[in-house]
Amino acid sequence: MKGSKHPRNDLTINPSGNESIIDVIGRVEVSRRRFIQGSASAGALAAAGGLTLSGIVGTVEAAVPAPVVGIGFESIPPSLAPVADKVTVPAGHTVKSLVSWGDPIMPGAVAYKADASNTAAEQAMQYGMHTDGMHFFPFPSRGQVLNDRGILCANNEYTHEEILFPDGQVGAGYSIEKCRKSQAAHGVSITEIRRINGNWSVVKGSIYGRRLTANTPMRIAGPAAGHALMKTREFNIAPTGSVATGNSTDGFKAFGTINNCAHGITPWGTYLTCEENWNGNFGANAPLPAVTTEAGKLYNRYGVTAAGFGYRWHTADPRFDLAVNPNETNHFGWVVEVDPLDPKSVPVKRTALGRIKHESAQYVVDRAQNLAFYMGDDEKNEYIYKFVCADKYNPGNRAANRDLLDHGTLYVARFDADLSGTWLPLTPDSIGLDGVALRDNPNFAGADDAEVQAKILIKTRMAADAVGATMMDRPEWTGARPRLNGNDEIEIYCTLTNNDRRGTTTASVNKADGSTTAASARPPVDTANPREDNRYGHIIRWREAGQSVLATEFNWDIFVQCGDTATIKTVKPTNDYKGNINDDPDGSADIGAPDGLWFDWFGRLWVQTDQAGNGSGDWIHIGANSLSCADPVSKEFRRFLTGPNKCEVTGITMTPDGKTLFVGIQHPGEDAVAANPTALSNWPASQWATRADGTPLPGGRPRSGVVVITKDDGGIVGA
């Protein structure tokens, strides 16, 4: 995800003359195009278009059933500059505001104050800032699930400091109170919601209402727990400051979760929150260690700098000052498991899933009850991962699944030019590109294989470098296509948001020794990332061999290349910037920078975007950020929603009956300053005077939050 605190991806950089994906595929023998084996004959391939990517994909699509519910709306127009400060949905649908930053969600919480004068303690009981990934957990009733009552778990990715405080980040100075409020606005908001007389509302005094913040006690579990690199300086954390005790932590406990971007769930009903750009929340009041040291090299590979992303936490809270607490970064970058039905449960950082800039954790249970999670590392030139649990999922015993995420194998993907791929294990005996096992690589050396594995997981990016994984164009959300209508394939999709460094000069790749500065390489185009200066992004998909998550081989293709049909940008050898989106009329549903990605219960694919959000520059024809619905068989796209000015459309979930859709709207009015907080947006108050339940909706500054969408005839949304 992107925002003012996140790396930008819209620079123009010199092109190169690398060949296109069609050129590469043209050299591949038909017998090696394993993605279509068992589902298409040579005749079918020829009829579908022959030896081209579209021909290959066409044969696959012809053999797989369509979604059980189709797309029943026409694309709405793009919201072009000047972008309207509202959420727009198709005719026959109604959108309302459900919950926004600052709304009370816990017993004893106070109301949001329009001048942002709520205290840190008050914010810790209110809905957090900048909604991202989310999931609706329906309450059970008599063996069924309810469609009108449940728990909405939503990530709160980061904070806009100029909006968070009445006088902005600087104002009267950056105090511990400001720091604590910023920390309290991060994390996860767990909110009970219900529908009464057709209107959704927050149950403000619910016993399930809960906030996880940057200071919430948590447990560290899995192979990296207890390792020396997980032992930090111990602090007593109080509203007035963090005071060192003089001791060190034991490596089994941590405080807080931050930069919570996309998410996942488990089949046993827990929520997975993914820590993404956590590096930007840290800083140092002294120079960081040299990159020749273990700590310095680790900081460098994960993009940790003394200045961070402009947060000032380290100036008021020594826990985030790496000069005095150098290992604290190692407590972040994990997938955190949360039980939404148990408000007293302690969240768990599951280290077996690796430490990266986690973006989503999509699970798949195969026919043999094997369980895997698919994940992206959201930064230019990073990798796609799979974690396979060592033990099987037990659908009849929730308690038996409690520690499944602590034992298993983490893999990283290599996408080969013949449209096949390999999952490379990240284990002590894995052989690197240098012919040396990871246990003998100095980055991971340890007293025994247990320590080696712990280091591999703490330094996941460096392990992926060592084994030669494929560098991808910002891998973000993953989604698993539902196995419906006789479709038994395990088919996973991943958004590759963009990469302005791909195919530019001077070419370079992530070094196998793990010494590359985060996001600094300029990889040449390859079959899986075929466009130089890939500013509009694409979506890749793959199928596991043998319909098993245990497979170490897969077949893949590119689902769609995003772009602007009306662009006048100068064509480059591998990039015409127009993409190949299937829409009618042509160009009516163009998108760029695909980010959020989710399959609904009916087999339809929903895609959210993350670009500038104001319809300027490369987005003059595409307009504001949007939510589209796509058919994974025909690849038809239709635009379903457009967002307010300068926002990002984030997070999506649905009630089990499909009749209510929840969508996140993040950072509306981004980049406004404290002196004029509504200069760019005053959403949602600019669109509504009241929330969905009829209660007043205060304005005064833009507020991230969640909208609720229903179909006017009471049917399935989008059908």
VEXTORMAR-23798 format. One record per residue (C-alpha): x, y, z; residue number from 1. Coordinates in steps of 0.05 Angstrom, whole numbers. Example, Ala and Ser with C-alpha at 12.3 -4.5 7.8 and 13.67 -1.06 7.14 Angstrom:
<robas>
east / north / up / i
246 / -90 / 156 / 1 $
273 / -21 / 143 / 2 $
</robas>
This chain:
<robas>
east / north / up / i
0 / 0 / 0 / 1 $
21 / 71 / -11 / 2 $
11 / 138 / 22 / 3 $
52 / 199 / 40 / 4 $
91 / 155 / 88 / 5 $
103 / 101 / 35 / 6 $
152 / 93 / -22 / 7 $
129 / 126 / -87 / 8 $
127 / 88 / -152 / 9 $
111 / 139 / -205 / 10 $
179 / 165 / -229 / 11 $
199 / 166 / -302 / 12 $
264 / 128 / -312 / 13 $
303 / 113 / -376 / 14 $
278 / 53 / -418 / 15 $
316 / -8 / -442 / 16 $
305 / -50 / -504 / 17 $
288 / -118 / -473 / 18 $
243 / -166 / -511 / 19 $
169 / -172 / -497 / 20 $
132 / -230 / -465 / 21 $
103 / -250 / -532 / 22 $
174 / -257 / -559 / 23 $
193 / -301 / -501 / 24 $
131 / -345 / -505 / 25 $
141 / -353 / -579 / 26 $
205 / -392 / -564 / 27 $
171 / -439 / -515 / 28 $
154 / -509 / -540 / 29 $
80 / -527 / -534 / 30 $
98 / -589 / -495 / 31 $
129 / -546 / -440 / 32 $
69 / -501 / -430 / 33 $
48 / -542 / -371 / 34 $
-6 / -494 / -348 / 35 $
-52 / -524 / -400 / 36 $
-34 / -598 / -394 / 37 $
-94 / -641 / -382 / 38 $
-143 / -586 / -401 / 39 $
-131 / -570 / -474 / 40 $
-113 / -606 / -537 / 41 $
-68 / -579 / -592 / 42 $
-131 / -566 / -633 / 43 $
-163 / -527 / -577 / 44 $
-99 / -486 / -570 / 45 $
-100 / -469 / -644 / 46 $
-174 / -451 / -642 / 47 $
-162 / -406 / -583 / 48 $
-108 / -365 / -616 / 49 $
-47 / -408 / -624 / 50 $
21 / -398 / -594 / 51 $
9 / -334 / -556 / 52 $
-5 / -318 / -484 / 53 $
-78 / -302 / -501 / 54 $
-84 / -369 / -536 / 55 $
-56 / -407 / -478 / 56 $
-100 / -372 / -428 / 57 $
-161 / -381 / -472 / 58 $
-154 / -456 / -472 / 59 $
-148 / -457 / -396 / 60 $
-208 / -413 / -387 / 61 $
-251 / -454 / -434 / 62 $
-240 / -515 / -391 / 63 $
-259 / -483 / -324 / 64 $
-330 / -464 / -303 / 65 $
-351 / -392 / -296 / 66 $
-370 / -360 / -229 / 67 $
-436 / -384 / -201 / 68 $
-459 / -312 / -198 / 69 $
-443 / -265 / -255 / 70 $
-430 / -191 / -260 / 71 $
-497 / -156 / -265 / 72 $
-480 / -83 / -270 / 73 $
-451 / -37 / -322 / 74 $
-384 / -2 / -310 / 75 $
-392 / 65 / -278 / 76 $
-352 / 123 / -308 / 77 $
-284 / 140 / -280 / 78 $
-281 / 197 / -230 / 79 $
-236 / 244 / -269 / 80 $
-202 / 307 / -244 / 81 $
-225 / 346 / -208 / 82 $
-244 / 283 / -170 / 83 $
-311 / 285 / -135 / 84 $
-305 / 279 / -60 / 85 $
-351 / 219 / -54 / 86 $
-358 / 145 / -64 / 87 $
-397 / 126 / -126 / 88 $
-429 / 58 / -141 / 89 $
-472 / 31 / -198 / 90 $
-546 / 45 / -206 / 91 $
-588 / -2 / -164 / 92 $
-539 / -1 / -107 / 93 $
-534 / 43 / -45 / 94 $
-472 / 61 / -7 / 95 $
-470 / 88 / 65 / 96 $
-417 / 104 / 117 / 97 $
-410 / 49 / 170 / 98 $
-351 / 69 / 213 / 99 $
-295 / 121 / 209 / 100 $
-230 / 139 / 244 / 101 $
-244 / 161 / 315 / 102 $
-312 / 128 / 323 / 103 $
-320 / 94 / 391 / 104 $
-319 / 18 / 386 / 105 $
-305 / -5 / 458 / 106 $
-342 / 0 / 524 / 107 $
-327 / 68 / 555 / 108 $
-300 / 99 / 491 / 109 $
-317 / 172 / 478 / 110 $
-340 / 204 / 414 / 111 $
-295 / 230 / 359 / 112 $
-279 / 304 / 363 / 113 $
-279 / 340 / 297 / 114 $
-219 / 383 / 316 / 115 $
-177 / 320 / 328 / 116 $
-168 / 337 / 402 / 117 $
-182 / 266 / 426 / 118 $
-126 / 242 / 471 / 119 $
-81 / 183 / 461 / 120 $
-120 / 144 / 513 / 121 $
-186 / 160 / 478 / 122 $
-157 / 141 / 410 / 123 $
-138 / 73 / 439 / 124 $
-212 / 58 / 447 / 125 $
-235 / 87 / 381 / 126 $
-232 / 61 / 310 / 127 $
-161 / 69 / 283 / 128 $
-135 / 110 / 224 / 129 $
-127 / 90 / 152 / 130 $
-168 / 27 / 142 / 131 $
-137 / -29 / 101 / 132 $
-149 / -104 / 97 / 133 $
-210 / -130 / 134 / 134 $
-256 / -190 / 144 / 135 $
-327 / -200 / 169 / 136 $
-335 / -257 / 219 / 137 $
-409 / -274 / 224 / 138 $
-437 / -297 / 291 / 139 $
-463 / -369 / 292 / 140 $
-535 / -385 / 309 / 141 $
-565 / -454 / 314 / 142 $
-514 / -485 / 269 / 143 $
-518 / -430 / 217 / 144 $
-483 / -363 / 209 / 145 $
-517 / -296 / 214 / 146 $
-518 / -246 / 157 / 147 $
-538 / -188 / 201 / 148 $
-491 / -192 / 260 / 149 $
-417 / -205 / 268 / 150 $
-347 / -178 / 279 / 151 $
-311 / -134 / 230 / 152 $
-235 / -139 / 238 / 153 $
-200 / -83 / 201 / 154 $
-127 / -63 / 196 / 155 $
-105 / 9 / 210 / 156 $
-43 / 17 / 168 / 157 $
-12 / 83 / 184 / 158 $
-26 / 154 / 207 / 159 $
-30 / 222 / 173 / 160 $
3 / 262 / 228 / 161 $
-20 / 330 / 202 / 162 $
-93 / 308 / 208 / 163 $
-85 / 266 / 271 / 164 $
-70 / 326 / 316 / 165 $
-104 / 395 / 319 / 166 $
-37 / 430 / 305 / 167 $
-5 / 376 / 263 / 168 $
58 / 337 / 276 / 169 $
102 / 395 / 293 / 170 $
56 / 448 / 322 / 171 $
73 / 455 / 396 / 172 $
127 / 401 / 388 / 173 $
127 / 326 / 382 / 174 $
111 / 302 / 452 / 175 $
102 / 233 / 481 / 176 $
27 / 246 / 481 / 177 $
29 / 257 / 405 / 178 $
72 / 195 / 397 / 179 $
24 / 153 / 439 / 180 $
-36 / 178 / 399 / 181 $
-2 / 160 / 333 / 182 $
16 / 92 / 361 / 183 $
-56 / 82 / 385 / 184 $
-84 / 98 / 316 / 185 $
-42 / 41 / 285 / 186 $
-58 / -32 / 289 / 187 $
-125 / -68 / 285 / 188 $
-197 / -47 / 301 / 189 $
-243 / -104 / 322 / 190 $
-314 / -80 / 319 / 191 $
-381 / -113 / 329 / 192 $
-431 / -92 / 277 / 193 $
-504 / -109 / 265 / 194 $
-562 / -95 / 218 / 195 $
-628 / -72 / 246 / 196 $
-687 / -55 / 201 / 197 $
-639 / -58 / 142 / 198 $
-588 / -9 / 170 / 199 $
-519 / -28 / 194 / 200 $
-488 / 2 / 256 / 201 $
-430 / -6 / 305 / 202 $
-447 / -38 / 372 / 203 $
-408 / 14 / 411 / 204 $
-409 / -20 / 480 / 205 $
-396 / -90 / 454 / 206 $
-353 / -137 / 495 / 207 $
-320 / -157 / 430 / 208 $
-298 / -86 / 415 / 209 $
-223 / -83 / 418 / 210 $
-162 / -45 / 394 / 211 $
-93 / -73 / 380 / 212 $
-42 / -17 / 377 / 213 $
33 / -6 / 373 / 214 $
36 / -21 / 448 / 215 $
-9 / -82 / 457 / 216 $
25 / -141 / 491 / 217 $
36 / -199 / 443 / 218 $
69 / -267 / 442 / 219 $
124 / -289 / 394 / 220 $
118 / -361 / 371 / 221 $
151 / -407 / 321 / 222 $
223 / -423 / 302 / 223 $
250 / -352 / 312 / 224 $
220 / -342 / 382 / 225 $
273 / -335 / 435 / 226 $
331 / -324 / 387 / 227 $
383 / -272 / 407 / 228 $
361 / -226 / 350 / 229 $
291 / -226 / 380 / 230 $
315 / -203 / 449 / 231 $
307 / -128 / 457 / 232 $
316 / -76 / 510 / 233 $
259 / -81 / 561 / 234 $
215 / -21 / 575 / 235 $
158 / -5 / 620 / 236 $
108 / 26 / 572 / 237 $
66 / 81 / 603 / 238 $
25 / 139 / 576 / 239 $
79 / 187 / 598 / 240 $
137 / 149 / 567 / 241 $
176 / 84 / 558 / 242 $
225 / 73 / 616 / 243 $
281 / 22 / 609 / 244 $
283 / -30 / 664 / 245 $
356 / -47 / 653 / 246 $
337 / -117 / 630 / 247 $
328 / -151 / 563 / 248 $
266 / -186 / 538 / 249 $
268 / -261 / 529 / 250 $
251 / -262 / 455 / 251 $
183 / -293 / 468 / 252 $
143 / -230 / 480 / 253 $
133 / -166 / 441 / 254 $
93 / -102 / 443 / 255 $
49 / -78 / 387 / 256 $
34 / -87 / 314 / 257 $
43 / -31 / 264 / 258 $
34 / -14 / 190 / 259 $
-20 / -66 / 185 / 260 $
-36 / -71 / 111 / 261 $
-70 / -131 / 80 / 262 $
-94 / -190 / 119 / 263 $
-116 / -262 / 119 / 264 $
-158 / -310 / 157 / 265 $
-151 / -382 / 179 / 266 $
-201 / -438 / 167 / 267 $
-210 / -443 / 242 / 268 $
-236 / -372 / 246 / 269 $
-179 / -328 / 268 / 270 $
-155 / -263 / 236 / 271 $
-85 / -253 / 207 / 272 $
-60 / -182 / 206 / 273 $
1 / -169 / 163 / 274 $
56 / -120 / 182 / 275 $
80 / -84 / 119 / 276 $
121 / -18 / 119 / 277 $
141 / -25 / 192 / 278 $
212 / -1 / 176 / 279 $
187 / 70 / 167 / 280 $
163 / 76 / 239 / 281 $
234 / 70 / 266 / 282 $
290 / 120 / 270 / 283 $
355 / 133 / 306 / 284 $
384 / 192 / 344 / 285 $
453 / 169 / 323 / 286 $
482 / 139 / 259 / 287 $
461 / 67 / 244 / 288 $
513 / 12 / 244 / 289 $
556 / 2 / 182 / 290 $
528 / -45 / 130 / 291 $
588 / -90 / 142 / 292 $
558 / -109 / 209 / 293 $
501 / -159 / 218 / 294 $
452 / -106 / 243 / 295 $
472 / -56 / 190 / 296 $
465 / -107 / 134 / 297 $
397 / -128 / 160 / 298 $
373 / -55 / 165 / 299 $
398 / -42 / 94 / 300 $
362 / -102 / 64 / 301 $
296 / -82 / 97 / 302 $
301 / -7 / 83 / 303 $
311 / 16 / 155 / 304 $
341 / 86 / 158 / 305 $
356 / 135 / 214 / 306 $
301 / 182 / 188 / 307 $
247 / 131 / 174 / 308 $
186 / 155 / 136 / 309 $
181 / 220 / 175 / 310 $
149 / 192 / 239 / 311 $
180 / 220 / 301 / 312 $
167 / 163 / 348 / 313 $
241 / 152 / 361 / 314 $
248 / 224 / 387 / 315 $
196 / 212 / 442 / 316 $
197 / 137 / 453 / 317 $
265 / 104 / 461 / 318 $
235 / 36 / 444 / 319 $
235 / 59 / 371 / 320 $
304 / 91 / 374 / 321 $
351 / 41 / 343 / 322 $
411 / 75 / 373 / 323 $
389 / 48 / 441 / 324 $
344 / -10 / 422 / 325 $
374 / -40 / 358 / 326 $
335 / -106 / 356 / 327 $
266 / -76 / 362 / 328 $
255 / -77 / 287 / 329 $
260 / -153 / 289 / 330 $
194 / -155 / 327 / 331 $
159 / -129 / 265 / 332 $
148 / -154 / 195 / 333 $
108 / -215 / 217 / 334 $
39 / -245 / 207 / 335 $
1 / -236 / 272 / 336 $
-56 / -283 / 290 / 337 $
-115 / -254 / 329 / 338 $
-177 / -289 / 356 / 339 $
-235 / -240 / 345 / 340 $
-283 / -281 / 388 / 341 $
-238 / -279 / 449 / 342 $
-226 / -207 / 472 / 343 $
-178 / -232 / 526 / 344 $
-134 / -272 / 479 / 345 $
-62 / -251 / 467 / 346 $
-44 / -239 / 394 / 347 $
12 / -283 / 368 / 348 $
68 / -265 / 320 / 349 $
77 / -327 / 277 / 350 $
150 / -327 / 258 / 351 $
147 / -391 / 215 / 352 $
114 / -349 / 160 / 353 $
176 / -306 / 153 / 354 $
194 / -234 / 164 / 355 $
181 / -189 / 104 / 356 $
136 / -130 / 87 / 357 $
76 / -176 / 91 / 358 $
20 / -163 / 43 / 359 $
-37 / -212 / 53 / 360 $
-38 / -285 / 75 / 361 $
-87 / -325 / 33 / 362 $
-100 / -396 / 57 / 363 $
-118 / -457 / 17 / 364 $
-138 / -525 / 44 / 365 $
-131 / -580 / -8 / 366 $
-171 / -644 / -13 / 367 $
-124 / -681 / 34 / 368 $
-132 / -626 / 88 / 369 $
-62 / -599 / 76 / 370 $
-59 / -525 / 90 / 371 $
-17 / -470 / 58 / 372 $
-15 / -394 / 61 / 373 $
6 / -350 / 2 / 374 $
39 / -283 / 14 / 375 $
71 / -224 / -22 / 376 $
127 / -178 / 1 / 377 $
104 / -108 / -19 / 378 $
165 / -73 / -46 / 379 $
197 / -66 / -114 / 380 $
238 / -127 / -133 / 381 $
214 / -171 / -76 / 382 $
185 / -241 / -76 / 383 $
123 / -285 / -70 / 384 $
121 / -337 / -14 / 385 $
83 / -398 / 8 / 386 $
81 / -429 / 77 / 387 $
59 / -501 / 82 / 388 $
38 / -526 / 151 / 389 $
72 / -590 / 174 / 390 $
8 / -619 / 202 / 391 $
-60 / -625 / 170 / 392 $
-119 / -580 / 184 / 393 $
-171 / -611 / 230 / 394 $
-239 / -584 / 211 / 395 $
-273 / -618 / 271 / 396 $
-227 / -593 / 326 / 397 $
-211 / -519 / 330 / 398 $
-163 / -528 / 388 / 399 $
-122 / -578 / 347 / 400 $
-105 / -524 / 297 / 401 $
-80 / -475 / 350 / 402 $
-6 / -481 / 333 / 403 $
-9 / -502 / 260 / 404 $
24 / -437 / 240 / 405 $
86 / -452 / 281 / 406 $
109 / -514 / 244 / 407 $
120 / -522 / 170 / 408 $
162 / -500 / 111 / 409 $
168 / -431 / 81 / 410 $
180 / -429 / 6 / 411 $
195 / -373 / -43 / 412 $
174 / -373 / -116 / 413 $
216 / -378 / -179 / 414 $
177 / -363 / -243 / 415 $
211 / -394 / -304 / 416 $
207 / -371 / -376 / 417 $
171 / -434 / -399 / 418 $
111 / -415 / -356 / 419 $
129 / -467 / -303 / 420 $
152 / -449 / -233 / 421 $
185 / -478 / -172 / 422 $
175 / -467 / -98 / 423 $
244 / -461 / -67 / 424 $
247 / -482 / 6 / 425 $
280 / -436 / 56 / 426 $
311 / -487 / 102 / 427 $
382 / -499 / 129 / 428 $
397 / -551 / 76 / 429 $
371 / -510 / 17 / 430 $
426 / -498 / -34 / 431 $
440 / -426 / -54 / 432 $
461 / -399 / -121 / 433 $
533 / -405 / -97 / 434 $
525 / -480 / -87 / 435 $
528 / -473 / -12 / 436 $
474 / -495 / 36 / 437 $
441 / -439 / 75 / 438 $
468 / -469 / 140 / 439 $
538 / -453 / 113 / 440 $
520 / -384 / 89 / 441 $
550 / -332 / 137 / 442 $
484 / -294 / 139 / 443 $
450 / -353 / 174 / 444 $
507 / -388 / 210 / 445 $
487 / -416 / 278 / 446 $
504 / -467 / 331 / 447 $
454 / -517 / 302 / 448 $
399 / -521 / 249 / 449 $
348 / -492 / 297 / 450 $
387 / -428 / 302 / 451 $
400 / -428 / 227 / 452 $
326 / -434 / 214 / 453 $
311 / -377 / 262 / 454 $
360 / -332 / 225 / 455 $
331 / -352 / 158 / 456 $
262 / -329 / 182 / 457 $
287 / -264 / 213 / 458 $
327 / -250 / 149 / 459 $
275 / -279 / 100 / 460 $
292 / -231 / 44 / 461 $
365 / -249 / 47 / 462 $
348 / -323 / 45 / 463 $
305 / -312 / -17 / 464 $
362 / -274 / -49 / 465 $
409 / -332 / -35 / 466 $
367 / -385 / -69 / 467 $
351 / -344 / -131 / 468 $
277 / -328 / -126 / 469 $
244 / -286 / -181 / 470 $
244 / -211 / -167 / 471 $
172 / -186 / -175 / 472 $
139 / -119 / -189 / 473 $
114 / -104 / -118 / 474 $
75 / -167 / -99 / 475 $
15 / -147 / -57 / 476 $
-51 / -183 / -44 / 477 $
-59 / -256 / -59 / 478 $
-126 / -289 / -73 / 479 $
-148 / -362 / -82 / 480 $
-201 / -376 / -134 / 481 $
-258 / -415 / -101 / 482 $
-264 / -487 / -123 / 483 $
-336 / -484 / -149 / 484 $
-376 / -519 / -204 / 485 $
-327 / -577 / -209 / 486 $
-265 / -534 / -211 / 487 $
-214 / -571 / -169 / 488 $
-153 / -530 / -188 / 489 $
-114 / -493 / -135 / 490 $
-107 / -427 / -172 / 491 $
-75 / -367 / -137 / 492 $
-74 / -295 / -161 / 493 $
-27 / -240 / -139 / 494 $
-28 / -165 / -155 / 495 $
38 / -136 / -178 / 496 $
24 / -63 / -166 / 497 $
80 / -30 / -206 / 498 $
155 / -22 / -213 / 499 $
184 / 40 / -245 / 500 $
254 / 9 / -239 / 501 $
239 / -53 / -281 / 502 $
278 / -54 / -346 / 503 $
314 / 12 / -333 / 504 $
388 / 28 / -335 / 505 $
436 / 9 / -308 / 506 $
409 / -62 / -299 / 507 $
421 / -96 / -232 / 508 $
390 / -151 / -190 / 509 $
386 / -168 / -116 / 510 $
453 / -196 / -97 / 511 $
455 / -268 / -74 / 512 $
494 / -247 / -11 / 513 $
435 / -206 / 14 / 514 $
472 / -140 / 12 / 515 $
425 / -102 / -35 / 516 $
392 / -40 / -8 / 517 $
316 / -49 / -7 / 518 $
282 / -30 / -73 / 519 $
347 / -6 / -104 / 520 $
357 / -57 / -159 / 521 $
337 / -47 / -232 / 522 $
321 / -116 / -257 / 523 $
313 / -130 / -332 / 524 $
245 / -151 / -357 / 525 $
230 / -225 / -352 / 526 $
171 / -269 / -372 / 527 $
134 / -258 / -306 / 528 $
149 / -183 / -305 / 529 $
149 / -167 / -379 / 530 $
144 / -91 / -382 / 531 $
197 / -39 / -370 / 532 $
176 / 21 / -329 / 533 $
117 / -19 / -306 / 534 $
77 / 38 / -275 / 535 $
8 / 8 / -286 / 536 $
23 / -62 / -259 / 537 $
-7 / -130 / -273 / 538 $
-38 / -191 / -240 / 539 $
-3 / -259 / -243 / 540 $
-34 / -326 / -228 / 541 $
-11 / -398 / -219 / 542 $
-37 / -468 / -209 / 543 $
-6 / -518 / -161 / 544 $
15 / -584 / -192 / 545 $
-29 / -643 / -175 / 546 $
-82 / -598 / -142 / 547 $
-41 / -602 / -78 / 548 $
-13 / -546 / -34 / 549 $
46 / -593 / -20 / 550 $
69 / -586 / -92 / 551 $
137 / -555 / -105 / 552 $
121 / -543 / -179 / 553 $
68 / -498 / -210 / 554 $
46 / -470 / -276 / 555 $
32 / -397 / -286 / 556 $
9 / -342 / -332 / 557 $
-7 / -268 / -331 / 558 $
-81 / -256 / -318 / 559 $
-81 / -183 / -340 / 560 $
-35 / -126 / -356 / 561 $
-65 / -62 / -330 / 562 $
-60 / 4 / -367 / 563 $
-92 / 64 / -400 / 564 $
-124 / 51 / -468 / 565 $
-125 / 125 / -484 / 566 $
-53 / 140 / -463 / 567 $
-10 / 183 / -507 / 568 $
54 / 161 / -472 / 569 $
111 / 143 / -518 / 570 $
111 / 69 / -532 / 571 $
171 / 30 / -507 / 572 $
197 / -36 / -535 / 573 $
163 / -77 / -480 / 574 $
109 / -29 / -456 / 575 $
55 / 8 / -495 / 576 $
23 / 29 / -428 / 577 $
-45 / 9 / -455 / 578 $
-50 / -60 / -423 / 579 $
-99 / -114 / -445 / 580 $
-159 / -105 / -400 / 581 $
-222 / -138 / -428 / 582 $
-278 / -88 / -422 / 583 $
-336 / -64 / -465 / 584 $
-332 / -12 / -493 / 585 $
-256 / -15 / -498 / 586 $
-224 / 29 / -444 / 587 $
-287 / 34 / -402 / 588 $
-257 / -3 / -342 / 589 $
-183 / 13 / -346 / 590 $
-145 / 7 / -281 / 591 $
-74 / 18 / -259 / 592 $
-34 / -1 / -197 / 593 $
-76 / -62 / -176 / 594 $
-69 / -73 / -102 / 595 $
-126 / -105 / -62 / 596 $
-150 / -170 / -92 / 597 $
-206 / -215 / -66 / 598 $
-251 / -271 / -91 / 599 $
-322 / -270 / -65 / 600 $
-360 / -332 / -46 / 601 $
-389 / -337 / -117 / 602 $
-324 / -339 / -155 / 603 $
-320 / -266 / -177 / 604 $
-254 / -229 / -171 / 605 $
-253 / -159 / -140 / 606 $
-193 / -114 / -153 / 607 $
-177 / -49 / -116 / 608 $
-126 / 3 / -139 / 609 $
-72 / 46 / -106 / 610 $
-47 / 105 / -146 / 611 $
-45 / 180 / -137 / 612 $
-120 / 184 / -129 / 613 $
-131 / 254 / -158 / 614 $
-136 / 237 / -232 / 615 $
-72 / 274 / -251 / 616 $
-10 / 255 / -291 / 617 $
-12 / 183 / -313 / 618 $
-83 / 177 / -287 / 619 $
-119 / 231 / -327 / 620 $
-160 / 179 / -364 / 621 $
-165 / 128 / -308 / 622 $
-185 / 178 / -254 / 623 $
-191 / 165 / -180 / 624 $
-177 / 99 / -146 / 625 $
-230 / 46 / -157 / 626 $
-258 / -22 / -143 / 627 $
-272 / -68 / -203 / 628 $
-304 / -135 / -210 / 629 $
-275 / -186 / -259 / 630 $
-294 / -254 / -286 / 631 $
-233 / -300 / -279 / 632 $
-255 / -340 / -340 / 633 $
-272 / -286 / -391 / 634 $
-226 / -235 / -357 / 635 $
-280 / -183 / -367 / 636 $
-272 / -123 / -320 / 637 $
-326 / -74 / -298 / 638 $
-315 / -14 / -253 / 639 $
-360 / -19 / -192 / 640 $
-336 / 38 / -146 / 641 $
-296 / 102 / -148 / 642 $
-268 / 135 / -86 / 643 $
-263 / 207 / -61 / 644 $
-205 / 253 / -75 / 645 $
-134 / 230 / -59 / 646 $
-159 / 165 / -26 / 647 $
-139 / 93 / -36 / 648 $
-192 / 39 / -41 / 649 $
-171 / -15 / 9 / 650 $
-201 / -76 / 41 / 651 $
-263 / -114 / 20 / 652 $
-307 / -167 / 53 / 653 $
-378 / -191 / 48 / 654 $
-433 / -223 / 89 / 655 $
-443 / -298 / 76 / 656 $
-505 / -286 / 34 / 657 $
-470 / -235 / -10 / 658 $
-522 / -182 / 3 / 659 $
-476 / -134 / 40 / 660 $
-408 / -112 / 16 / 661 $
-359 / -75 / 61 / 662 $
-304 / -33 / 28 / 663 $
-248 / 8 / 60 / 664 $
-231 / 79 / 40 / 665 $
-161 / 100 / 62 / 666 $
-128 / 168 / 69 / 667 $
-180 / 213 / 34 / 668 $
-150 / 282 / 26 / 669 $
-79 / 256 / 34 / 670 $
-25 / 310 / 38 / 671 $
-69 / 363 / 70 / 672 $
-35 / 404 / 124 / 673 $
-57 / 419 / 195 / 674 $
-72 / 492 / 178 / 675 $
-124 / 470 / 126 / 676 $
-143 / 397 / 139 / 677 $
-202 / 397 / 91 / 678 $
-164 / 429 / 33 / 679 $
-166 / 365 / -8 / 680 $
-224 / 327 / 23 / 681 $
-275 / 327 / 78 / 682 $
-300 / 257 / 65 / 683 $
-344 / 224 / 90 / 684 $
-379 / 286 / 117 / 685 $
-374 / 316 / 47 / 686 $
-421 / 260 / 23 / 687 $
-467 / 245 / 82 / 688 $
-495 / 281 / 142 / 689 $
-508 / 216 / 178 / 690 $
-479 / 145 / 183 / 691 $
-516 / 84 / 158 / 692 $
-553 / 79 / 225 / 693 $
-577 / 152 / 221 / 694 $
-530 / 180 / 275 / 695 $
-495 / 246 / 259 / 696 $
-431 / 242 / 220 / 697 $
-383 / 298 / 243 / 698 $
-335 / 330 / 194 / 699 $
-278 / 378 / 204 / 700 $
-225 / 336 / 171 / 701 $
-222 / 275 / 124 / 702 $
-231 / 208 / 158 / 703 $
-213 / 139 / 132 / 704 $
-265 / 86 / 145 / 705 $
-311 / 32 / 119 / 706 $
-372 / 39 / 74 / 707 $
-428 / -11 / 69 / 708 $
-460 / -26 / 2 / 709 $
-526 / -61 / -11 / 710 $
-568 / -75 / -72 / 711 $
-634 / -38 / -74 / 712 $
-674 / -100 / -91 / 713 $
-643 / -138 / -33 / 714 $
-603 / -184 / -78 / 715 $
-529 / -203 / -82 / 716 $
-485 / -142 / -90 / 717 $
-459 / -134 / -161 / 718 $
-503 / -190 / -189 / 719 $
</robas>
